[in-house]
Amino acid sequence: MYKSAVIAVLWLACGSPAASAQDTPAQEVIFSQPDKQLQANGRLKIPQKTVYLPVAQVKWMIHGKFTARGGAFRSASSSKEVTSDVDEARVRRIAQALYDDLAVQCAAAGWTVKTRSEMGADVPAYKPAAANEETGYPIDQVTSGKLKISYGVFAPDGMPTLMVSGMTSPAGMAGLQGFGAMAGMAAMTGITQESYRFARANPGVTMIVDYGFATAALGETDSRMLGTEASATLVMTGGFLAYTANSQTVVKIEDGIAVAQGIGTLQQISRTGTGTQVMRYLAGMSSVDKAGYMLAPDWDRVETEAIRAGKAFNAQIVAKLEH
């Protein structure tokens, strides 16, 4: 067992203590305590029950490193590092499935839904994220204390991805108090301004959804000896931004939720393999030791569990729109 400092995507990092992932066996209710699991900031003033869905994206962990320090003068250290295989087609399929389901759930709740395709040319002019030259897709990199994390950003076909550095933060990360402290302030300001512009011209609610998934949980061991551990655990987090012409709300998953365990195989990385090269590129490593692992996900199971978890989150999104 370990004190899990879960790698996770959070929409807003609060000054709360580091928290463990909420243990949720695969077939149990994911949001058993939504009032505790979700944090909302702001309240919408809804002029009419129309919801516009211009962007929904999935942020998928591709690399993470956790380093613990201790001993006299904190001179001793222990770390674990995981690079995860990414099946881009699968992740985009997950993004599409969750986007389609969100539209269906909103409609079932009585909302008039405008998907991106139905909006035609009249969509918010958000600045798309730039693709990384090495990977071919955008990467959002976050460094905070003990954690260094990289996420690939994916959207359904024909939909842009948005890069807001600092909005993908480790669960429980302390020290950030709102948008003004985030590295992605400029990007967030641009998104907010364009969303308000669009909302003034289109009465209703304009919403951006971020589904976050990590395929490994990294943390410090419970033993008195300094140590770190990694497990092949699918962890979900994320959030959404919603705007009207004169209001805004931000809702995020408070701490990463462990959706399923044993979702792949962790293998130690060789010093000369392809995985080593990927890890070095993402982390700037000069060498690789026993701390480095490659995760080979069971993609059939990962896809099923990610969609199940995302649909549960969609139900919470619809509920939050009503309150």
C-alpha positions in Angstrom: 0.0 0.0 0.0 1.2 3.5 -0.6 0.2 7.1 -0.1 -1.0 7.8 -3.6 -0.1 11.2 -5.0 -2.2 10.4 -8.1 -1.2 11.8 -11.5 -4.4 13.4 -12.6 -5.9 16.2 -14.6 -7.6 18.8 -12.4 -9.3 21.9 -13.7 -8.5 24.0 -10.7 -5.7 23.4 -8.2 -6.7 24.3 -4.6 -4.6 24.8 -1.6 -5.8 21.5 0.0 -3.4 18.9 1.4 -2.2 16.1 -0.9 -5.0 13.6 -1.3 -5.2 10.0 -2.2 -7.2 8.7 -5.1 -10.7 7.8 -4.1 -10.7 4.0 -4.2 -13.5 2.9 -6.5 -13.8 -0.8 -7.5 -14.5 -1.2 -11.2 -18.2 -2.0 -11.0 -19.2 0.3 -8.2 -20.8 3.7 -8.5 -18.1 6.2 -9.4 -19.8 9.3 -8.0 -21.1 7.9 -4.7 -20.7 11.3 -3.0 -20.9 13.9 -5.6 -21.1 16.8 -3.2 -17.7 15.8 -1.8 -16.1 14.5 -5.1 -16.9 17.6 -7.1 -16.0 21.2 -6.4 -17.9 24.1 -8.1 -16.9 27.7 -8.3 -19.4 30.2 -9.6 -23.1 29.9 -10.4 -24.8 30.2 -13.8 -27.6 32.6 -14.6 -29.3 30.6 -17.4 -31.3 32.7 -19.8 -32.7 29.7 -21.7 -32.3 26.0 -21.7 -29.9 25.7 -24.7 -26.4 24.3 -24.3 -23.7 24.7 -26.9 -20.9 22.1 -27.0 -18.0 23.4 -29.1 -15.2 21.5 -27.4 -14.8 18.3 -25.4 -11.3 16.8 -25.1 -9.5 14.0 -23.4 -6.1 14.5 -21.6 -4.3 11.2 -21.4 -1.2 10.6 -19.3 1.8 9.7 -21.4 4.5 10.1 -18.7 4.8 10.8 -15.0 7.5 10.9 -12.4 7.2 11.0 -8.6 10.2 11.8 -6.4 10.2 11.6 -2.6 13.0 13.0 -0.5 14.0 12.3 3.1 16.7 11.6 5.5 19.2 14.1 7.1 19.0 17.4 5.2 16.6 15.6 2.7 19.7 14.2 1.0 18.1 10.8 0.2 15.6 10.3 -2.6 13.4 7.7 -4.2 11.5 8.0 -7.4 9.3 6.1 -9.8 8.7 7.0 -13.4 6.2 5.6 -15.9 5.8 6.1 -19.6 2.5 4.9 -20.9 1.7 3.6 -24.4 -0.9 5.7 -26.2 -3.3 4.3 -28.8 -4.3 7.6 -30.4 -7.2 6.1 -32.4 -8.6 4.6 -29.2 -8.3 7.8 -27.2 -10.0 9.8 -29.9 -12.7 7.2 -30.0 -13.1 7.6 -26.2 -13.4 11.4 -26.7 -16.0 11.0 -29.4 -18.0 8.5 -27.3 -18.1 10.8 -24.3 -18.9 13.8 -26.4 -21.9 12.0 -28.0 -23.1 10.7 -24.7 -23.0 14.2 -23.1 -25.2 15.5 -25.9 -27.6 12.7 -25.4 -27.8 13.2 -21.6 -28.3 16.9 -22.0 -31.1 16.3 -24.4 -32.7 13.7 -22.1 -32.7 16.3 -19.3 -34.7 18.8 -21.5 -31.9 20.9 -22.9 -31.8 22.0 -26.5 -28.4 20.8 -27.6 -26.2 22.4 -30.2 -23.2 20.1 -31.1 -20.2 21.5 -32.9 -21.5 20.1 -36.2 -24.9 21.7 -35.7 -23.3 25.0 -34.9 -21.7 25.1 -38.4 -19.4 28.1 -39.0 -20.7 29.9 -35.9 -18.4 28.4 -33.3 -16.2 30.1 -30.7 -12.9 31.0 -32.3 -10.6 29.4 -29.7 -6.9 29.2 -30.5 -6.1 25.5 -31.1 -3.3 23.8 -29.3 -0.1 23.3 -31.3 0.9 19.7 -32.0 4.3 18.6 -30.6 6.8 17.9 -33.3 7.9 14.6 -31.8 4.5 13.1 -30.9 2.2 14.7 -33.5 -0.3 15.7 -30.9 -0.3 18.5 -28.2 1.4 17.8 -24.9 0.6 19.5 -21.6 3.4 19.3 -19.2 3.1 20.1 -15.5 5.7 20.2 -12.8 4.7 20.6 -9.1 6.7 19.6 -6.1 7.2 15.8 -6.2 5.4 15.3 -9.5 6.3 15.8 -13.1 3.6 14.9 -15.5 3.0 15.0 -19.3 -0.4 14.6 -20.9 -1.4 14.1 -24.5 -4.4 16.2 -25.5 -6.9 14.6 -27.9 -10.3 15.5 -29.3 -12.8 13.9 -31.6 -12.1 14.3 -35.3 -12.8 17.8 -36.6 -12.7 19.4 -33.2 -9.7 21.5 -31.9 -7.9 20.8 -28.7 -7.2 23.6 -26.3 -4.0 24.1 -24.4 -4.3 25.7 -21.0 -1.0 25.0 -19.2 -1.5 24.9 -15.5 -5.0 23.6 -15.7 -3.7 20.0 -15.7 -2.4 19.8 -12.1 -1.6 16.9 -9.8 -4.4 16.0 -7.4 -4.1 17.8 -4.1 -1.4 20.2 -5.3 -1.1 23.0 -2.8 -0.1 26.5 -3.3 -2.2 27.6 -6.3 -5.1 29.9 -5.5 -7.2 30.5 -8.6 -6.6 31.4 -12.2 -4.3 34.3 -11.5 -1.6 31.9 -10.1 -1.7 29.6 -13.1 1.0 29.4 -15.8 -1.9 29.1 -18.3 -3.4 32.5 -17.4 -3.0 34.0 -20.8 -4.6 31.0 -22.6 -7.4 30.9 -20.0 -8.1 34.6 -20.5 -8.4 34.0 -24.2 -10.8 31.1 -23.8 -12.9 33.1 -21.3 -13.1 36.2 -23.5 -14.1 34.2 -26.6 -16.6 32.2 -24.6 -18.3 35.3 -23.3 -18.3 36.8 -26.7 -20.0 33.8 -28.1 -22.4 33.6 -25.2 -23.6 37.2 -25.7 -24.5 36.4 -29.3 -26.0 33.0 -28.5 -28.3 32.9 -25.4 -27.9 29.7 -23.4 -24.9 27.9 -21.9 -21.6 27.5 -23.7 -19.5 24.6 -22.3 -16.0 23.2 -22.5 -15.3 19.8 -21.1 -12.0 18.2 -20.1 -11.9 14.5 -19.4 -8.7 13.5 -17.7 -7.3 9.9 -17.4 -4.1 8.6 -15.9 -3.1 5.0 -16.5 -0.7 4.9 -13.5 -0.9 5.9 -9.9 2.4 7.0 -8.4 3.1 7.6 -4.7 5.1 7.2 -1.6 5.1 3.9 0.4 3.6 3.7 3.8 6.7 2.2 5.3 9.1 4.1 7.5 11.8 3.6 5.0 11.8 6.1 2.1 10.3 4.5 -1.0 8.0 5.0 -3.9 5.6 2.7 -5.8 3.7 2.7 -9.0 0.6 0.7 -10.0 -1.3 0.2 -13.3 -4.5 2.0 -12.2 -6.9 4.0 -14.3 -7.6 7.2 -12.6 -10.2 9.8 -13.8 -10.4 13.4 -13.1 -11.3 16.5 -15.1 -13.9 19.3 -15.1 -15.8 21.7 -17.2 -16.2 25.4 -17.8 -19.7 26.8 -18.6 -20.5 30.4 -19.6 -23.6 32.5 -20.2 -23.5 36.1 -21.3 -23.0 37.3 -17.7 -22.0 34.3 -15.6 -19.5 31.5 -15.4 -19.0 28.3 -13.4 -16.0 26.0 -13.1 -16.6 22.4 -11.8 -13.9 19.9 -11.3 -13.3 16.5 -9.7 -11.8 17.3 -6.4 -9.4 14.4 -6.3 -8.6 11.7 -8.8 -11.0 8.8 -8.7 -9.5 5.3 -9.1 -11.7 3.7 -11.7 -10.0 0.3 -12.2 -6.9 -1.4 -11.1 -4.7 -3.8 -13.0 -5.4 -2.2 -16.3 -2.1 -3.1 -17.9 1.4 -4.4 -17.4 4.3 -2.4 -16.0 7.7 -3.4 -17.4 11.1 -2.0 -16.4 12.6 0.0 -19.2 15.9 -1.1 -20.8 18.7 1.5 -21.2 18.6 1.2 -25.0 15.0 0.5 -25.9 12.5 2.8 -27.6 10.7 3.4 -24.3 13.9 4.8 -22.9 14.2 7.3 -25.7 10.6 8.4 -25.2 11.1 8.8 -21.5 14.3 10.8 -22.0 12.6 13.1 -24.4 9.6 13.7 -22.1 11.6 14.1 -18.9 15.0 15.3 -20.1 16.6 12.3 -18.5 20.3 11.7 -18.9 20.1 8.1 -17.7 17.5 5.5 -16.9 17.6 3.2 -13.8 15.3 0.9 -12.0 12.8 3.7 -11.4 11.8 3.7 -15.1 8.8 1.6 -16.3 6.7 1.3 -19.5 3.0 0.7 -19.1 1.4 -1.5 -21.7 -2.3 -1.0 -21.2 -5.0 -3.6 -21.8 -6.7 -1.3 -24.3 -10.0 -3.2 -24.5 -10.5 -2.9 -20.8 -9.1 0.7 -20.6 -11.5 1.9 -23.3 -14.5 0.3 -21.6 -13.6 1.6 -18.2 -12.8 5.1 -19.4 -16.1 5.4 -21.3 -18.0 4.1 -18.3 -16.3 6.6 -16.0 -16.7 9.5 -18.5 -20.4 8.8 -18.9 -20.8 8.9 -15.1 -19.1 12.3 -15.1 -21.5 13.4 -17.9 -24.4 12.7 -15.6 -22.8 14.9 -13.0 -22.3 17.7 -15.5 -25.9 17.6 -16.5 -26.9 17.7 -12.8 -24.6 20.6 -12.1 -26.1 22.6 -15.0 -29.4 22.5 -13.1 -28.0 23.9 -9.9 
